[in-house]
């Protein structure tokens, strides 16, 4: 199934008062000086994915000159047919609304329309950043394989908040009964999230291992919540018991001390058997691209759809051999790929067959 954007209208968005663009269904090269708004165009497209887009920004920060309100209209050939996805943010109620062909949908439903994969220079430091950054990176990958994953995470966060509210109240038999129900539900949704993360790690790893490209193979792992993998029933019982025993600790710290927030994506340079955080800057970028290629191939084979690629300043920290290989991969993939750059160096072959947009 081929998915691609046909057009994009931005109103009051970032540094664009008004912008209208039409796209072909292959390579789109966006060329412009620093600060011209190239990455902002990619960000607006990335909002087709659950969450706050490739910058992780607050919605009010996306408004033109911080003026409060903004809107986007994206026309695409989606997984379920022709689609107009209209998104609008209003500062007055701090709310973003999303409509699919005129009907309101939730942020978590966007993966039913398209799968978006992005790579930005800010991600180059992901192996040195916090575990939460790598966990969000993993969850974005999972969204493209399991549409329910974003909803599961929202449910988990809701249950965790409700449990903490009860823990902060005076203890009573009524609270104890409701806490048991919340903890049982929390254990169930936690198991679902962990299993989907594990499944996708295996999907992507399988394709990382078979992709023929001059990039080091990334070895992906995710830590087990209790130090080892255990059967589902044992997990549910162990986790529920943990929540029960740690009520006092969670009440004092005002947070859930063991949950999906304790899982971490671990990435190694497979050939060197070395953690990615100890690799050179160039190796780290190459490992990220290794994960990107594995994700793309797994998406096509398992999710049975073509992802849309957003590649911001793609060739930074790559040598000529890897630049050439990556350019050829993009050409051969025939995916709709948006690439930003400040100049044409390394992009000649891509530009020759793609659509050029000057900002």
C-alpha positions as CSV (number, residue, x, y, z in Angstrom):
1,X,0.0,0.0,0.0
2,X,1.5,3.3,-1.1
3,X,1.0,6.2,1.3
4,X,2.0,9.8,0.4
5,X,1.3,13.4,0.9
6,X,-0.3,15.3,-2.0
7,X,-0.3,18.8,-0.4
8,X,0.2,20.9,2.7
9,X,-1.4,24.2,3.8
10,X,0.0,26.0,6.8
11,X,-1.7,29.0,8.4
12,X,-0.1,31.0,11.2
13,X,2.4,28.1,11.7
14,X,5.9,28.8,12.9
15,X,7.5,31.3,10.5
16,X,4.8,30.9,7.9
17,X,1.9,33.2,7.9
18,X,0.5,31.3,4.9
19,X,2.2,28.5,3.0
20,X,0.7,26.1,0.3
21,X,2.7,23.3,-1.2
22,X,1.9,20.5,-3.6
23,X,4.0,17.3,-3.6
24,X,4.8,14.4,-5.9
25,X,4.8,10.9,-4.4
26,X,8.6,10.4,-4.5
27,X,11.6,12.5,-3.3
28,X,11.0,16.1,-2.2
29,X,14.2,18.1,-1.5
30,X,13.6,21.3,0.5
31,X,16.4,23.7,0.1
32,X,17.0,26.9,2.1
33,X,19.1,28.9,4.4
34,X,19.3,28.2,8.1
35,X,16.2,29.7,9.8
36,X,14.1,29.7,6.6
37,X,11.6,27.2,7.9
38,X,12.7,23.9,6.3
39,X,12.5,21.9,9.5
40,X,9.2,23.6,10.4
41,X,7.7,22.0,7.3
42,X,8.9,18.6,8.4
43,X,7.5,19.2,11.9
44,X,4.1,20.0,10.5
45,X,4.1,16.7,8.6
46,X,5.4,14.8,11.7
47,X,2.2,15.9,13.5
48,X,0.5,13.1,11.5
49,X,2.1,10.9,14.1
50,X,0.9,10.6,17.8
51,X,2.6,13.1,20.0
52,X,4.0,16.6,19.6
53,X,6.1,16.1,16.4
54,X,9.7,15.8,15.7
55,X,10.7,18.8,17.9
56,X,8.5,17.7,20.8
57,X,7.5,21.3,21.2
58,X,4.5,22.7,23.0
59,X,1.6,23.6,20.7
60,X,1.6,27.3,21.7
61,X,5.2,27.5,20.5
62,X,4.2,26.5,17.0
63,X,2.1,29.7,16.4
64,X,3.5,32.4,14.1
65,X,5.2,35.0,16.3
66,X,3.7,33.3,19.3
67,X,0.3,34.7,18.2
68,X,-1.7,31.9,19.8
69,X,-3.6,30.0,17.1
70,X,-2.5,28.0,14.1
71,X,-3.9,25.4,11.7
72,X,-2.7,22.9,9.1
73,X,-4.4,21.0,6.3
74,X,-2.7,17.9,4.9
75,X,-3.9,16.2,1.8
76,X,-2.8,12.6,1.5
77,X,-3.3,9.2,0.0
78,X,-3.7,7.4,3.3
79,X,-3.8,3.7,4.3
80,X,-7.6,3.9,4.1
81,X,-8.0,6.1,1.1
82,X,-8.0,9.8,0.2
83,X,-7.8,11.9,3.3
84,X,-7.8,15.6,4.4
85,X,-6.3,15.9,7.9
86,X,-7.1,19.3,9.4
87,X,-5.4,20.2,12.6
88,X,-6.0,23.4,14.6
89,X,-4.7,24.8,17.9
90,X,-6.4,27.5,20.0
91,X,-4.5,29.2,22.8
92,X,-7.8,30.2,24.5
93,X,-8.4,26.6,25.6
94,X,-4.9,25.2,25.0
95,X,-6.4,22.5,22.8
96,X,-5.5,21.0,19.5
97,X,-8.2,19.5,17.5
98,X,-7.8,17.0,14.6
99,X,-10.3,16.1,11.9
100,X,-10.2,13.3,9.3
101,X,-12.4,14.2,6.3
102,X,-14.4,16.4,8.5
103,X,-14.8,14.1,11.5
104,X,-13.0,14.6,14.7
105,X,-10.4,12.0,15.7
106,X,-8.0,11.5,18.5
107,X,-4.2,12.0,18.3
108,X,-3.7,8.3,18.9
109,X,-5.8,7.4,15.8
110,X,-3.4,9.1,13.4
111,X,-1.5,5.9,12.8
112,X,-4.5,4.4,11.0
113,X,-3.8,6.9,8.2
114,X,0.0,7.1,7.8
115,X,3.3,5.9,9.3
116,X,5.8,8.7,9.7
117,X,9.5,8.1,10.3
118,X,11.9,10.9,10.9
119,X,15.6,11.5,11.5
120,X,16.9,14.9,12.7
121,X,20.3,16.3,13.8
122,X,18.9,16.6,17.3
123,X,18.6,12.8,17.4
124,X,22.3,12.4,16.9
125,X,22.8,12.7,20.6
126,X,20.1,10.2,21.6
127,X,22.6,7.6,22.9
128,X,24.0,10.2,25.3
129,X,20.7,11.6,26.4
130,X,18.3,10.4,29.1
131,X,16.6,7.0,29.1
132,X,13.3,8.7,28.6
133,X,14.4,10.1,25.2
134,X,15.4,6.6,24.0
135,X,12.1,5.3,25.3
136,X,10.1,7.9,23.4
137,X,12.2,7.0,20.3
138,X,11.3,3.3,20.8
139,X,7.6,4.1,21.3
140,X,7.5,6.2,18.1
141,X,8.8,3.1,16.2
142,X,6.1,0.9,17.9
143,X,3.3,3.3,16.9
144,X,4.0,2.3,13.3
145,X,3.4,-1.4,13.9
146,X,0.7,-1.4,16.5
147,X,-2.0,1.3,16.3
148,X,-3.2,0.6,19.8
149,X,0.2,1.4,21.4
150,X,-0.3,5.1,21.8
151,X,-3.7,4.5,23.4
152,X,-2.2,1.9,25.7
153,X,0.4,4.4,26.9
154,X,-2.3,7.0,27.5
155,X,-4.3,4.5,29.5
156,X,-1.3,3.6,31.6
157,X,-0.6,7.2,32.4
158,X,-4.3,7.8,33.3
159,X,-4.3,4.8,35.6
160,X,-1.0,5.9,37.2
161,X,-2.4,9.4,37.9
162,X,-5.6,8.0,39.4
163,X,-3.7,5.6,41.7
164,X,-1.5,8.4,42.9
165,X,-4.5,10.6,43.7
166,X,-5.9,7.8,45.9
167,X,-2.6,7.3,47.6
168,X,-2.5,10.9,48.6
169,X,-5.9,10.7,50.2
170,X,-6.6,9.3,53.7
171,X,-6.5,5.5,53.6
172,X,-9.8,3.7,53.8
173,X,-11.4,0.4,52.9
174,X,-13.1,2.0,50.0
175,X,-9.7,3.4,48.7
176,X,-8.0,0.1,49.3
177,X,-10.6,-1.8,47.2
178,X,-10.3,0.8,44.4
179,X,-6.5,0.7,44.6
180,X,-6.6,-3.0,44.0
181,X,-8.7,-2.6,40.9
182,X,-6.4,0.2,39.6
183,X,-3.3,-1.9,40.3
184,X,-4.8,-4.9,38.5
185,X,-5.6,-2.7,35.5
186,X,-2.2,-1.1,35.6
187,X,-0.5,-4.5,35.6
188,X,-2.5,-5.6,32.6
189,X,-1.8,-2.5,30.4
190,X,1.8,-2.5,31.5
191,X,2.2,-6.1,30.2
192,X,0.6,-5.1,26.9
193,X,3.0,-2.2,26.4
194,X,6.0,-4.2,27.3
195,X,5.0,-7.1,24.9
196,X,4.5,-4.7,22.0
197,X,7.8,-3.0,22.6
198,X,9.5,-6.4,22.7
199,X,7.8,-7.6,19.5
200,X,8.8,-4.5,17.6
201,X,12.4,-4.7,18.8
202,X,12.5,-8.2,17.3
203,X,10.9,-7.1,14.0
204,X,13.3,-4.2,13.5
205,X,16.4,-6.2,14.6
206,X,15.6,-8.9,12.1
207,X,15.7,-6.4,9.2
208,X,18.7,-4.5,10.6
209,X,20.6,-7.9,10.3
210,X,19.6,-8.5,6.7
211,X,19.9,-5.0,5.2
212,X,23.0,-4.8,3.0
213,X,24.5,-1.4,3.6
214,X,27.9,0.0,4.8
215,X,26.5,1.0,8.2
216,X,27.4,-0.8,11.4
217,X,24.7,-3.1,12.6
218,X,22.8,-1.9,15.6
219,X,22.0,-4.4,18.3
220,X,18.7,-3.5,20.0
221,X,17.6,-4.6,23.4
222,X,15.1,-3.5,26.0
223,X,15.6,-4.3,29.7
224,X,13.2,-6.5,31.6
225,X,11.2,-4.9,34.4
226,X,12.1,-7.6,36.9
227,X,15.6,-8.4,35.6
228,X,14.5,-11.4,33.5
229,X,11.7,-12.4,31.1
230,X,8.8,-14.1,32.9
231,X,5.5,-15.7,31.9
232,X,2.5,-13.4,31.6
233,X,0.6,-14.7,34.6
234,X,3.7,-14.5,36.8
235,X,4.3,-10.9,35.5
236,X,0.8,-9.8,36.4
237,X,1.0,-11.3,39.9
238,X,4.5,-10.0,40.5
239,X,3.7,-6.5,39.3
240,X,0.4,-6.2,41.2
241,X,2.2,-7.3,44.3
242,X,4.9,-4.8,43.8
243,X,2.5,-1.9,43.4
244,X,0.7,-3.0,46.6
245,X,3.9,-3.3,48.6
246,X,5.2,0.1,47.4
247,X,2.1,2.2,48.1
248,X,3.8,4.0,50.9
249,X,7.0,4.7,48.8
250,X,4.9,5.9,45.9
251,X,2.9,8.1,48.2
252,X,6.0,9.7,49.6
253,X,7.7,10.2,46.3
254,X,4.5,11.1,44.5
255,X,5.3,8.9,41.6
256,X,5.1,5.3,40.4
257,X,8.6,3.9,41.1
258,X,8.3,0.9,38.9
259,X,6.5,0.9,35.6
260,X,6.9,1.3,31.8
261,X,9.0,4.4,32.7
262,X,11.7,2.0,33.9
263,X,12.2,0.3,30.5
264,X,15.1,1.5,28.5
265,X,16.1,1.0,24.9
266,X,19.7,-0.3,24.8
267,X,21.7,0.1,21.6
268,X,25.0,-1.5,20.9
269,X,27.5,-1.5,18.0
270,X,27.0,-5.2,17.1
271,X,30.4,-5.8,15.5
272,X,32.3,-4.1,18.3
273,X,29.9,-5.3,21.0
274,X,30.1,-1.8,22.4
275,X,27.4,0.4,23.8
276,X,26.4,3.1,21.3
277,X,27.1,5.9,23.9
278,X,30.8,4.9,23.8
279,X,31.0,5.1,20.0
280,X,32.3,8.0,18.0
281,X,29.9,10.7,16.7
282,X,30.1,9.3,13.2
283,X,29.5,5.8,14.4
284,X,26.5,7.0,16.4
285,X,25.0,8.6,13.4
286,X,25.6,5.5,11.3
287,X,23.9,3.3,14.0
288,X,20.9,5.6,13.9
289,X,20.7,5.1,10.2
290,X,21.1,1.4,10.7
291,X,18.0,1.5,12.9
292,X,16.2,3.7,10.4
293,X,16.8,1.3,7.5
294,X,15.7,-1.7,9.6
295,X,12.6,0.2,10.7
296,X,11.7,1.0,7.1
297,X,12.2,-2.5,5.8
298,X,10.2,-4.0,8.7
299,X,7.5,-1.5,8.2
300,X,7.1,-2.4,4.5
301,X,7.2,-6.2,5.2
302,X,5.3,-6.5,8.5
303,X,3.1,-3.4,8.7
304,X,2.3,-3.8,4.9
305,X,2.5,-0.1,4.2
306,X,5.0,2.5,2.9
307,X,6.1,5.0,5.6
308,X,6.7,8.6,4.8
309,X,10.3,9.7,5.6
310,X,11.3,13.0,7.0
311,X,15.1,13.4,6.9
312,X,16.4,16.7,8.2
313,X,20.0,17.6,7.3
314,X,20.5,13.9,6.5
315,X,24.2,13.8,5.5
316,X,25.7,15.5,8.6
317,X,28.5,13.4,10.1
318,X,28.5,10.9,7.1
319,X,31.5,10.1,4.9
320,X,31.2,10.1,1.1
321,X,30.8,6.4,0.8
322,X,27.9,6.3,3.3
323,X,26.3,9.4,1.7
324,X,26.3,7.7,-1.7
325,X,24.9,4.5,-0.3
326,X,22.1,6.3,1.6
327,X,21.2,8.3,-1.4
328,X,20.9,5.2,-3.5
329,X,18.8,3.5,-0.9
330,X,16.4,6.4,-0.9
331,X,16.2,6.3,-4.7
332,X,15.6,2.5,-4.7
333,X,13.0,2.6,-1.9
334,X,10.6,4.7,-4.0
335,X,9.2,6.0,-0.7
336,X,8.0,9.6,-0.4
337,X,11.0,11.2,1.3
338,X,11.3,14.8,2.4
339,X,14.9,15.9,2.7
340,X,16.1,19.3,3.9
341,X,19.4,20.9,3.2
342,X,21.2,24.3,3.1
343,X,23.0,23.4,-0.1
344,X,23.1,20.7,-2.9
345,X,26.3,19.0,-1.7
346,X,25.6,15.2,-1.8
347,X,22.1,15.7,-3.0
348,X,22.8,15.8,-6.8
349,X,21.4,12.4,-7.6
350,X,18.3,12.8,-5.4
351,X,17.6,16.3,-6.8
352,X,17.9,15.0,-10.4
353,X,14.9,12.7,-10.0
354,X,13.0,14.5,-7.2
355,X,11.0,17.6,-6.6
356,X,12.8,20.7,-5.6
357,X,11.2,23.3,-3.2
358,X,13.1,26.5,-2.4
359,X,12.3,28.2,0.9
